[in-house]
Amino acid sequence: MTYAPLTIQNAQVLLPSGELASRDVAIAAGKITAVGTRLELPANIQTINGSGLTLLPGVIDPHVHFREPGLEQREALLTETSACAKGGVTSFLAMPNTLPHTTTQTDLIGQLAIAADTSLVNYSFFVGATSEKLDSLHQAEPPCGIKIFIGATHGPHSLDTAEALEPIFETGDCLIAAQVEQQPETDLARIEMALRLAKKHQRRLHLLQLANGDEAELLRRDKPSWVTAEVTPQHLLFEMSAYEKIGTLAQVEPPLKSVRDRELLWQALLDGIIDFIATSHTSYPLKEREQSHSDAPLRMPGVETALPLMLTQAKENRCTIAQVSHWMSTAVAQAYQIPAKGLIEPGYDADLVLVDLSTYRPVRREELKTKCGWSPFEGWKLTGWPVVTIVGGQIVYDRGNINTAVRGKALQFGS
């Protein structure tokens, strides 16, 4: 499909310096071609009026659990990426929690084919490590990384000892994304084990979903330059009392703890100890979530609300708009070496989100695009809601409307 050039006029644009300034942004062939004032543009160019709005780089969510193939009764990639578009998420990195689980090159090729046909935003997929399939793991070419789950008693990519993990760390050079089973008596020891292996083999390690202050303080004391970490909005913002209206959320994974934990996580994020924000988005129908005693209560949808949640924090002076964009776009592109994403400047991909920072609106269930149709943040009054989302120069979301003809592209990695 061919898309005409377009320009966004008179928006407050987040420049690479971190400054917000009134600019026009010209786009052609999926790229930003000019950023400035009084740009000379063709008379017939498509325009978006950005007056009163703020233009940011599109969000790159580095940790989602999308359920196709195999679990389409919960959510399909089309509906999940519709939610991404509404939330200003223009790229995602998905974990291997599908059916079958993505643990081989064949599985990965199948995932990429589904995404090429149906994803409205840019995409990449992790491959899950298993002790039974190490040979196929090392032969695979996962585009974003290898997922390991340290200490879990479930799942195909669950490992718990240094002996089991060592073959993964010592072979290859692909990024390893590690999630630790959250148990107070062992979680720090498991993170320390992953750090030891990363240092021993000089292996790029990313720690998924930090959950408490002790983990953040451990990284403050001992975090090599090639190790990164993430935190979710829920672990920065939720109090345990917030779960009462969602039933079984006392079992949230990772578990939410005290005010001290939230404050230490916030401080680590502000200090650069934690590198970026991720959602760990997972979609379950609310009825299934309330009735199930399996892992259904452990996760929640988040791609539609993460950006306004964090921009609301910026408006409340907990952080700045530039920091939010860095944590949710620029830093992810840098850490994963995704070229031409995460900044608004000529030559970069036109993955952009135009947000309204002057209006507060509550999270409403009936406005959500996810198939599951609920949010743990229902009723929260937020600002920074996306008005227009652009993927590769194509308008995929415009004031409540989704353009399902848009297709994202497979993310590329490397300097």
C-alpha positions in Angstrom: 0.0 0.0 0.0 1.3 3.5 -0.9 0.8 6.3 1.6 0.9 9.9 0.7 3.4 12.2 2.5 2.0 14.0 5.5 2.9 16.7 8.0 2.1 17.4 11.6 1.7 21.2 12.1 2.1 23.4 15.2 2.6 20.6 17.7 4.7 20.9 20.8 7.5 18.5 19.6 9.8 16.6 22.0 13.2 17.3 20.4 16.3 15.0 20.9 17.6 17.6 23.4 14.6 16.9 25.7 13.1 20.4 25.0 9.5 20.8 23.9 9.1 23.4 21.2 6.5 24.3 18.6 7.5 22.6 15.3 6.2 21.1 12.1 7.2 17.6 11.3 7.2 16.4 7.7 6.9 12.7 6.8 7.5 10.8 3.5 8.0 7.1 2.7 7.7 6.2 6.3 10.5 8.5 7.5 10.7 11.9 9.2 12.1 14.2 6.5 12.1 17.6 8.3 11.5 19.1 11.7 11.2 22.9 11.8 9.1 26.0 11.5 7.5 27.3 8.3 8.5 24.2 6.3 8.1 24.4 2.6 5.6 21.7 1.7 3.6 20.6 -1.3 0.2 22.2 -1.5 -1.7 18.9 -1.6 0.1 17.3 1.3 -2.0 15.6 4.0 -1.8 17.6 7.3 -2.6 16.9 10.9 -3.3 19.9 13.1 -1.2 19.4 16.2 -2.2 22.7 17.9 -2.6 22.2 21.6 -1.1 18.7 21.4 2.3 17.2 22.1 4.2 15.0 19.7 6.4 12.2 21.1 8.3 9.2 19.7 6.1 6.1 19.6 6.2 3.9 22.6 8.3 0.7 22.2 7.0 -1.8 24.7 9.7 -4.4 25.4 7.7 -6.9 27.4 4.2 -8.0 26.3 2.5 -11.4 26.4 0.5 -11.7 23.2 -1.5 -14.9 22.8 -1.7 -15.8 19.1 -1.1 -18.5 18.0 -3.0 -20.9 20.2 -4.9 -18.7 22.6 -7.0 -16.6 20.2 -10.1 -17.2 22.4 -8.5 -14.8 24.8 -7.0 -12.3 22.3 -5.8 -12.2 18.7 -2.8 -10.2 17.4 -5.2 -7.8 15.6 -7.0 -6.8 18.7 -3.9 -6.6 20.8 -2.2 -4.4 18.3 -5.4 -2.3 18.0 -4.9 -1.7 21.8 -1.3 -0.8 21.1 -2.3 1.8 18.6 -4.8 3.3 20.9 -2.1 3.5 23.6 0.6 5.0 21.4 2.6 1.8 21.3 4.1 1.6 17.9 6.4 -1.4 18.5 6.4 -4.4 20.8 8.7 -7.2 21.9 6.6 -10.3 22.8 7.4 -13.1 25.1 7.1 -16.8 24.0 3.9 -17.6 25.9 1.9 -18.9 23.0 0.6 -22.4 22.1 2.9 -23.9 21.0 5.5 -22.0 23.0 8.0 -20.2 20.8 11.1 -22.2 21.5 12.5 -23.0 18.0 13.3 -21.2 14.8 10.3 -22.8 13.2 8.0 -21.4 15.9 9.6 -18.0 15.5 9.0 -18.0 11.7 5.4 -18.8 12.3 5.1 -15.9 14.8 6.6 -13.5 12.3 4.3 -14.7 9.5 1.2 -14.1 11.7 2.5 -10.6 12.6 3.2 -9.7 9.0 -0.4 -10.6 8.1 -2.2 -9.0 11.1 -0.1 -6.7 13.3 -1.0 -3.0 13.1 2.3 -2.0 14.7 6.0 -3.1 14.5 6.9 -6.4 16.1 9.5 -8.8 17.4 9.5 -12.0 19.4 11.6 -13.7 22.0 12.5 -17.4 21.8 12.1 -19.3 25.1 15.0 -21.3 26.4 14.5 -24.9 27.6 16.9 -27.4 28.9 15.6 -30.0 26.5 16.1 -27.8 23.3 19.4 -26.1 23.8 20.7 -27.2 20.4 17.7 -25.8 18.6 17.9 -22.6 20.7 21.5 -22.0 19.7 20.7 -22.7 16.0 17.8 -20.2 16.1 18.2 -16.6 15.2 15.8 -14.8 17.6 15.6 -11.2 16.5 15.3 -9.6 19.9 16.5 -12.2 22.5 16.3 -15.4 24.5 13.8 -15.5 27.4 14.6 -17.4 30.6 12.5 -17.9 33.7 14.6 -18.5 36.7 13.0 -20.5 39.5 9.6 -21.0 38.1 7.9 -24.4 38.6 5.9 -24.0 35.4 6.4 -23.1 31.8 8.8 -24.5 29.1 11.5 -21.8 29.6 11.9 -22.4 33.4 15.3 -23.0 34.8 16.6 -22.7 38.3 20.3 -23.6 38.7 23.6 -22.1 37.5 24.4 -25.5 35.9 21.2 -25.4 33.9 21.7 -21.7 32.9 25.4 -21.8 32.1 25.0 -23.4 28.6 22.7 -20.6 27.6 25.0 -17.8 28.8 28.2 -19.4 27.5 27.0 -19.9 23.9 26.1 -17.2 21.4 25.8 -13.5 21.9 22.1 -12.8 21.7 20.5 -10.8 24.5 19.1 -12.9 27.4 16.0 -11.6 29.1 15.6 -13.1 32.5 12.5 -13.1 34.7 12.8 -14.3 38.3 10.2 -16.1 40.2 9.2 -13.7 42.9 9.6 -15.4 46.3 11.0 -13.2 49.1 13.5 -15.8 50.3 15.1 -16.5 46.9 14.5 -13.7 44.4 17.6 -11.7 45.2 19.7 -14.9 45.1 18.4 -15.7 41.7 19.1 -12.2 40.4 22.6 -12.4 41.8 23.1 -15.7 40.0 22.0 -14.2 36.7 24.4 -11.3 37.3 27.3 -13.6 38.0 26.7 -15.5 34.8 26.4 -12.3 32.8 29.7 -11.1 34.2 31.5 -14.4 33.8 30.5 -14.6 30.1 30.3 -10.9 29.3 26.7 -11.7 28.1 24.1 -9.0 27.5 21.4 -9.4 30.2 18.1 -7.7 30.6 16.2 -8.2 33.9 12.5 -8.2 33.4 9.9 -6.7 35.7 11.7 -5.6 38.8 9.2 -5.9 41.7 10.6 -4.5 44.9 13.1 -2.1 46.4 15.6 -4.7 47.5 16.1 -5.7 43.8 16.6 -2.1 42.8 19.2 -1.6 45.6 21.0 -4.8 44.6 21.4 -3.3 41.1 22.5 0.0 42.5 25.4 -1.8 44.1 26.2 -4.2 41.3 25.0 -3.5 37.8 27.5 -3.9 34.9 27.2 -1.6 31.9 25.9 -4.4 29.7 22.9 -5.2 32.1 19.6 -3.4 31.9 16.4 -3.6 33.9 12.7 -2.6 33.6 9.8 -1.8 35.8 6.1 -1.8 35.1 3.7 1.1 35.8 1.7 -1.0 38.2 4.7 -1.6 40.4 5.4 2.1 40.5 1.8 3.2 41.1 -0.4 0.4 42.6 -1.1 0.0 46.3 -2.4 -3.3 47.6 -5.8 -1.7 48.3 -6.1 -1.0 44.6 -6.6 -4.7 44.0 -9.7 -5.1 46.1 -12.0 -4.3 43.2 -10.3 -6.9 40.9 -10.9 -9.9 43.1 -7.9 -12.3 43.2 -5.2 -9.7 42.5 -3.6 -10.4 45.9 -1.6 -12.9 43.8 -0.2 -10.4 41.3 3.0 -11.5 39.7 5.4 -10.0 40.7 3.7 -9.3 44.1 3.3 -5.6 45.0 4.7 -4.7 48.4 5.1 -1.6 50.5 5.4 2.2 50.0 9.1 1.7 50.6 9.3 -0.7 47.6 7.5 1.7 45.3 9.7 4.6 46.4 12.9 2.7 45.9 11.8 1.5 42.4 10.9 5.1 41.5 14.3 6.4 42.7 16.1 3.7 40.8 14.2 4.7 37.7 15.0 8.3 38.1 18.7 7.6 38.8 19.1 5.3 35.7 19.5 2.1 37.7 16.3 0.9 36.1 16.5 1.7 32.4 13.0 1.7 31.0 9.3 1.0 31.4 7.5 -2.1 30.2 3.9 -3.3 30.6 4.1 -7.1 30.9 0.7 -6.8 29.1 -1.4 -10.0 29.3 -5.0 -10.2 28.3 -7.4 -12.5 30.2 -11.2 -12.2 30.1 -12.3 -10.7 33.4 -14.6 -13.6 34.2 -11.9 -16.2 33.6 -9.5 -14.1 35.7 -11.9 -14.0 38.7 -12.8 -17.7 38.5 -9.4 -19.2 37.8 -7.0 -20.5 40.4 -4.2 -20.9 37.8 -1.9 -18.2 36.5 -4.8 -16.1 35.2 -4.9 -13.7 38.2 -1.3 -12.9 37.9 -1.2 -10.5 35.0 -3.1 -7.6 33.5 -3.6 -5.7 30.2 -1.6 -2.5 30.0 -0.6 -1.3 26.5 -3.6 1.1 26.3 -2.9 2.8 29.6 0.9 2.8 30.2 1.7 6.1 28.4 -1.1 8.2 29.9 -0.3 6.7 33.3 3.3 7.8 33.1 2.5 11.2 31.5 0.1 11.8 34.3 3.0 11.3 36.7 5.0 13.9 34.7 2.1 16.4 35.0 2.2 15.8 38.7 5.9 16.6 38.7 7.1 13.1 39.7 9.2 13.1 36.5 9.4 15.0 33.2 7.8 14.4 29.9 11.2 13.9 28.4 12.0 11.2 31.0 8.8 9.4 30.2 9.6 9.4 26.5 13.2 8.2 27.3 12.0 5.4 29.4 9.3 4.3 27.0 11.0 4.7 23.7 14.5 6.1 23.4 16.1 3.9 26.0 14.5 0.8 24.7 15.7 1.5 21.2 19.2 2.1 22.5 19.3 -1.0 24.7 18.1 -3.3 22.0 20.0 -1.5 19.2 16.9 -0.8 17.2 18.0 1.6 14.5 16.1 4.8 13.5 13.6 4.6 16.4 13.0 6.5 19.6 13.7 10.1 18.5 12.0 12.8 16.4 14.6 13.9 13.9 15.1 13.7 10.1 16.1 10.1 9.0 14.2 8.4 11.9 11.2 6.2 11.3 7.9 8.0 11.5 6.6 6.1 14.5 5.0 8.9 16.5 2.2 9.6 18.9 0.3 12.9 19.3 -1.0 13.2 22.9 -3.3 15.6 24.7 -1.7 16.8 27.9 -4.4 19.4 28.8 -7.4 17.1 29.3 -8.0 14.5 32.0 -10.3 11.6 31.2 -11.0 8.4 33.2 -10.1 4.9 32.0 -13.4 3.6 30.7 -14.0 -0.1 30.1 -16.3 0.6 27.1 -13.5 2.6 25.3 -10.9 -0.2 25.4 -9.7 -1.9 22.3 -8.5 -5.1 23.9 -10.7 -8.1 23.5 -10.7 -8.8 27.2 -12.4 -5.4 27.7 -11.2 -4.4 31.2 -8.4 -2.6 32.9 -7.1 -2.6 36.5 -6.9 1.2 36.1 -10.6 1.6 35.4 -11.8 4.9 36.8 -8.4 6.5 37.1 -8.4 10.0 35.7 -5.4 10.4 33.4 -3.9 12.8 30.9 -1.6 12.4 28.0 -4.1 10.2 26.1 -3.1 9.5 22.5 -5.0 11.4 19.9 -3.2 10.2 16.8 -0.8 7.3 16.5 1.4 6.9 13.4 3.3 3.7 12.4 5.8 4.0 9.6 4.2 7.2 8.4 0.7 5.6 8.4 -2.1 6.9 10.6 -3.2 3.8 12.5 -5.2 5.5 15.3 -7.1 8.8 14.9 -9.4 10.1 17.7 -10.9 6.7 18.6 -10.8 5.1 15.1 -8.5 2.3 14.2 -7.2 1.9 10.6 -7.0 -1.9 10.3 -5.4 -1.6 6.8 -2.1 -0.5 8.4 0.7 -3.1 8.9 3.7 -2.8 11.0 7.1 -4.2 10.1 9.5 -6.7 11.8 11.9 -4.8 13.9 15.6 -4.9 12.9 18.4 -5.0 15.4 22.0 -3.9 15.4 24.0 -0.7 15.3 
